[in-house]
Amino acid sequence: MKNITVSVDEQLYHQARVAAAQHHTNVTALLRAYLRALVAGKAPLLSESKEDQERQNREELVRLFRAANLELGYQPNRDKTYER
């Protein structure tokens, strides 16, 4: 296994340790999990644009709806809704 040295400021290091503790792990394991997700295409790259992230979120939502076999039902227009 290879080692990677990463330099971060004190505040980020402290926040990372707190986050790791909340997940009952350590910073190294968090970074390892993130890198695995990144190379598997399941973690966002920092260079992605907001539009790319939104597109990916929409695609994931569509995929989840299809996987759950959910369909949107009939949606009446405003006049039908308020017809008395």
Distance bins in CASP14 RR format, pairs under 12 A and 6 or more apart:
PFRMAT RR
TARGET T0000
AUTHOR 0000-0000-0000
RMODE 2
METHOD distances of the structure
MODEL  1
1 28 0 0 0 0 0 1 0 0 0 0 0
1 32 0 0 0 0 1 0 0 0 0 0 0
2 32 0 0 0 0 0 1 0 0 0 0 0
2 35 0 0 0 0 0 1 0 0 0 0 0
3 28 0 0 0 0 1 0 0 0 0 0 0
3 31 0 0 0 0 0 1 0 0 0 0 0
3 32 0 0 0 0 0 1 0 0 0 0 0
4 27 0 0 0 0 0 1 0 0 0 0 0
4 28 0 0 0 0 1 0 0 0 0 0 0
4 31 1 0 0 1 0 0 0 0 0 0 0
4 32 0 0 0 0 1 0 0 0 0 0 0
4 34 0 0 0 0 0 1 0 0 0 0 0
4 35 0 0 0 0 1 0 0 0 0 0 0
5 28 0 0 0 0 0 1 0 0 0 0 0
5 31 0 0 0 0 0 1 0 0 0 0 0
6 12 0 0 0 0 1 0 0 0 0 0 0
6 13 0 0 0 0 1 0 0 0 0 0 0
6 16 0 0 0 0 1 0 0 0 0 0 0
6 27 0 0 0 0 1 0 0 0 0 0 0
6 28 0 0 0 0 1 0 0 0 0 0 0
6 30 0 0 0 0 0 1 0 0 0 0 0
6 31 1 0 0 1 0 0 0 0 0 0 0
6 32 0 0 0 0 0 1 0 0 0 0 0
6 34 0 0 0 0 0 1 0 0 0 0 0
6 35 0 0 0 0 0 1 0 0 0 0 0
7 13 0 0 0 0 1 0 0 0 0 0 0
8 14 0 0 0 0 1 0 0 0 0 0 0
8 15 0 0 0 0 1 0 0 0 0 0 0
8 16 1 0 0 1 0 0 0 0 0 0 0
8 17 0 0 0 0 0 1 0 0 0 0 0
8 27 0 0 0 0 1 0 0 0 0 0 0
8 31 0 0 0 0 0 1 0 0 0 0 0
9 15 0 0 0 0 1 0 0 0 0 0 0
9 16 0 0 0 0 0 1 0 0 0 0 0
10 16 0 0 0 0 0 1 0 0 0 0 0
10 17 0 0 0 0 0 1 0 0 0 0 0
11 17 0 0 0 0 0 1 0 0 0 0 0
11 18 0 0 0 0 0 1 0 0 0 0 0
12 18 0 0 0 0 0 1 0 0 0 0 0
12 19 0 0 0 0 0 1 0 0 0 0 0
12 27 0 0 0 0 0 1 0 0 0 0 0
13 19 0 0 0 0 0 1 0 0 0 0 0
13 20 0 0 0 0 0 1 0 0 0 0 0
13 27 1 0 0 1 0 0 0 0 0 0 0
13 30 0 0 0 0 0 1 0 0 0 0 0
13 31 0 0 0 0 0 1 0 0 0 0 0
14 20 0 0 0 0 0 1 0 0 0 0 0
14 21 0 0 0 0 0 1 0 0 0 0 0
14 27 0 0 0 0 0 1 0 0 0 0 0
15 21 0 0 0 0 0 1 0 0 0 0 0
15 22 0 0 0 0 0 1 0 0 0 0 0
15 27 0 0 0 0 1 0 0 0 0 0 0
15 30 0 0 0 0 0 1 0 0 0 0 0
16 22 0 0 0 0 0 1 0 0 0 0 0
16 23 0 0 0 0 0 1 0 0 0 0 0
16 25 0 0 0 0 0 1 0 0 0 0 0
16 26 0 0 0 0 1 0 0 0 0 0 0
16 27 1 0 1 0 0 0 0 0 0 0 0
16 28 0 0 0 0 0 1 0 0 0 0 0
16 29 0 0 0 0 0 1 0 0 0 0 0
16 30 1 0 0 1 0 0 0 0 0 0 0
16 31 0 0 0 0 1 0 0 0 0 0 0
16 34 0 0 0 0 0 1 0 0 0 0 0
17 23 0 0 0 0 0 1 0 0 0 0 0
17 25 0 0 0 0 0 1 0 0 0 0 0
17 26 1 0 0 1 0 0 0 0 0 0 0
17 27 1 0 1 0 0 0 0 0 0 0 0
17 28 0 0 0 0 0 1 0 0 0 0 0
17 29 0 0 0 0 0 1 0 0 0 0 0
17 30 0 0 0 0 1 0 0 0 0 0 0
17 31 0 0 0 0 0 1 0 0 0 0 0
18 25 0 0 0 0 0 1 0 0 0 0 0
18 26 0 0 0 0 0 1 0 0 0 0 0
18 27 0 0 0 0 1 0 0 0 0 0 0
18 30 0 0 0 0 0 1 0 0 0 0 0
19 25 0 0 0 0 1 0 0 0 0 0 0
19 26 0 0 0 0 0 1 0 0 0 0 0
19 27 0 0 0 0 1 0 0 0 0 0 0
19 29 0 0 0 0 0 1 0 0 0 0 0
19 30 1 0 0 1 0 0 0 0 0 0 0
19 31 0 0 0 0 0 1 0 0 0 0 0
19 33 0 0 0 0 0 1 0 0 0 0 0
19 34 0 0 0 0 0 1 0 0 0 0 0
20 26 1 0 1 0 0 0 0 0 0 0 0
20 27 1 0 1 0 0 0 0 0 0 0 0
20 28 0 0 0 0 1 0 0 0 0 0 0
20 29 1 0 0 1 0 0 0 0 0 0 0
20 30 1 0 1 0 0 0 0 0 0 0 0
20 31 0 0 0 0 1 0 0 0 0 0 0
20 32 0 0 0 0 0 1 0 0 0 0 0
20 33 0 0 0 0 0 1 0 0 0 0 0
20 34 0 0 0 0 0 1 0 0 0 0 0
21 27 0 0 0 0 1 0 0 0 0 0 0
21 29 0 0 0 0 0 1 0 0 0 0 0
21 30 0 0 0 0 0 1 0 0 0 0 0
22 30 0 0 0 0 0 1 0 0 0 0 0
23 29 0 0 0 0 1 0 0 0 0 0 0
23 30 1 0 0 1 0 0 0 0 0 0 0
23 33 0 0 0 0 1 0 0 0 0 0 0
23 34 0 0 0 0 0 1 0 0 0 0 0
24 30 0 0 0 0 0 1 0 0 0 0 0
25 31 0 0 0 0 0 1 0 0 0 0 0
25 32 0 0 0 0 1 0 0 0 0 0 0
25 33 0 0 0 0 1 0 0 0 0 0 0
25 34 0 0 0 0 0 1 0 0 0 0 0
26 32 0 0 0 0 1 0 0 0 0 0 0
26 33 0 0 0 0 0 1 0 0 0 0 0
27 33 0 0 0 0 0 1 0 0 0 0 0
27 34 0 0 0 0 0 1 0 0 0 0 0
28 34 0 0 0 0 0 1 0 0 0 0 0
28 35 0 0 0 0 0 1 0 0 0 0 0
29 35 0 0 0 0 0 1 0 0 0 0 0
29 36 0 0 0 0 0 1 0 0 0 0 0
30 36 0 0 0 0 0 1 0 0 0 0 0
30 37 0 0 0 0 0 1 0 0 0 0 0
30 43 0 0 0 0 0 1 0 0 0 0 0
31 37 0 0 0 0 0 1 0 0 0 0 0
31 38 0 0 0 0 0 1 0 0 0 0 0
31 43 0 0 0 0 0 1 0 0 0 0 0
32 38 0 0 0 0 0 1 0 0 0 0 0
32 39 0 0 0 0 0 1 0 0 0 0 0
33 39 0 0 0 0 0 1 0 0 0 0 0
33 40 0 0 0 0 0 1 0 0 0 0 0
33 42 0 0 0 0 0 1 0 0 0 0 0
33 43 0 0 0 0 1 0 0 0 0 0 0
34 40 0 0 0 0 0 1 0 0 0 0 0
34 41 0 0 0 0 0 1 0 0 0 0 0
34 42 0 0 0 0 1 0 0 0 0 0 0
34 43 1 0 1 0 0 0 0 0 0 0 0
34 44 0 0 0 0 0 1 0 0 0 0 0
34 45 0 0 0 0 0 1 0 0 0 0 0
34 46 0 0 0 0 0 1 0 0 0 0 0
35 41 0 0 0 0 0 1 0 0 0 0 0
35 42 0 0 0 0 0 1 0 0 0 0 0
35 43 0 0 0 0 1 0 0 0 0 0 0
35 45 0 0 0 0 0 1 0 0 0 0 0
36 42 0 0 0 0 1 0 0 0 0 0 0
36 43 0 0 0 0 1 0 0 0 0 0 0
37 43 1 1 0 0 0 0 0 0 0 0 0
37 44 0 0 0 0 1 0 0 0 0 0 0
37 45 0 0 0 0 0 1 0 0 0 0 0
38 44 0 0 0 0 1 0 0 0 0 0 0
38 45 1 0 0 1 0 0 0 0 0 0 0
38 46 0 0 0 0 1 0 0 0 0 0 0
38 47 0 0 0 0 0 1 0 0 0 0 0
38 48 0 0 0 0 0 1 0 0 0 0 0
39 45 0 0 0 0 0 1 0 0 0 0 0
41 48 0 0 0 0 0 1 0 0 0 0 0
41 56 0 0 0 0 1 0 0 0 0 0 0
41 60 0 0 0 0 0 1 0 0 0 0 0
42 56 0 0 0 0 0 1 0 0 0 0 0
42 60 0 0 0 0 0 1 0 0 0 0 0
43 53 0 0 0 0 0 1 0 0 0 0 0
43 56 0 0 0 0 0 1 0 0 0 0 0
44 50 0 0 0 0 0 1 0 0 0 0 0
44 52 0 0 0 0 1 0 0 0 0 0 0
44 53 1 0 1 0 0 0 0 0 0 0 0
44 54 0 0 0 0 0 1 0 0 0 0 0
44 55 0 0 0 0 0 1 0 0 0 0 0
44 56 1 0 0 1 0 0 0 0 0 0 0
44 57 0 0 0 0 1 0 0 0 0 0 0
44 60 0 0 0 0 0 1 0 0 0 0 0
45 52 0 0 0 0 1 0 0 0 0 0 0
45 53 0 0 0 0 1 0 0 0 0 0 0
45 56 0 0 0 0 0 1 0 0 0 0 0
46 52 0 0 0 0 0 1 0 0 0 0 0
46 53 0 0 0 0 0 1 0 0 0 0 0
47 53 0 0 0 0 0 1 0 0 0 0 0
48 54 0 0 0 0 1 0 0 0 0 0 0
48 55 0 0 0 0 1 0 0 0 0 0 0
48 56 1 0 0 1 0 0 0 0 0 0 0
48 57 0 0 0 0 0 1 0 0 0 0 0
49 55 0 0 0 0 1 0 0 0 0 0 0
49 56 0 0 0 0 0 1 0 0 0 0 0
50 56 0 0 0 0 0 1 0 0 0 0 0
50 57 0 0 0 0 0 1 0 0 0 0 0
51 57 0 0 0 0 0 1 0 0 0 0 0
51 58 0 0 0 0 0 1 0 0 0 0 0
52 58 0 0 0 0 0 1 0 0 0 0 0
52 59 0 0 0 0 0 1 0 0 0 0 0
53 59 0 0 0 0 0 1 0 0 0 0 0
53 60 0 0 0 0 0 1 0 0 0 0 0
54 60 0 0 0 0 0 1 0 0 0 0 0
54 61 0 0 0 0 0 1 0 0 0 0 0
55 61 0 0 0 0 0 1 0 0 0 0 0
55 62 0 0 0 0 0 1 0 0 0 0 0
56 62 0 0 0 0 0 1 0 0 0 0 0
56 63 0 0 0 0 0 1 0 0 0 0 0
57 63 0 0 0 0 0 1 0 0 0 0 0
57 64 0 0 0 0 0 1 0 0 0 0 0
58 64 0 0 0 0 0 1 0 0 0 0 0
58 65 0 0 0 0 0 1 0 0 0 0 0
59 65 0 0 0 0 0 1 0 0 0 0 0
59 66 0 0 0 0 0 1 0 0 0 0 0
60 66 0 0 0 0 0 1 0 0 0 0 0
60 67 0 0 0 0 0 1 0 0 0 0 0
61 67 0 0 0 0 0 1 0 0 0 0 0
61 68 0 0 0 0 0 1 0 0 0 0 0
61 70 0 0 0 0 0 1 0 0 0 0 0
62 68 0 0 0 0 0 1 0 0 0 0 0
62 70 0 0 0 0 0 1 0 0 0 0 0
62 72 0 0 0 0 0 1 0 0 0 0 0
63 70 0 0 0 0 0 1 0 0 0 0 0
64 70 0 0 0 0 1 0 0 0 0 0 0
65 71 0 0 0 0 1 0 0 0 0 0 0
65 72 0 0 0 0 1 0 0 0 0 0 0
74 80 0 0 0 0 1 0 0 0 0 0 0
74 81 0 0 0 0 0 1 0 0 0 0 0
75 81 0 0 0 0 1 0 0 0 0 0 0
76 82 0 0 0 0 1 0 0 0 0 0 0
76 83 0 0 0 0 1 0 0 0 0 0 0
77 83 0 0 0 0 1 0 0 0 0 0 0
END
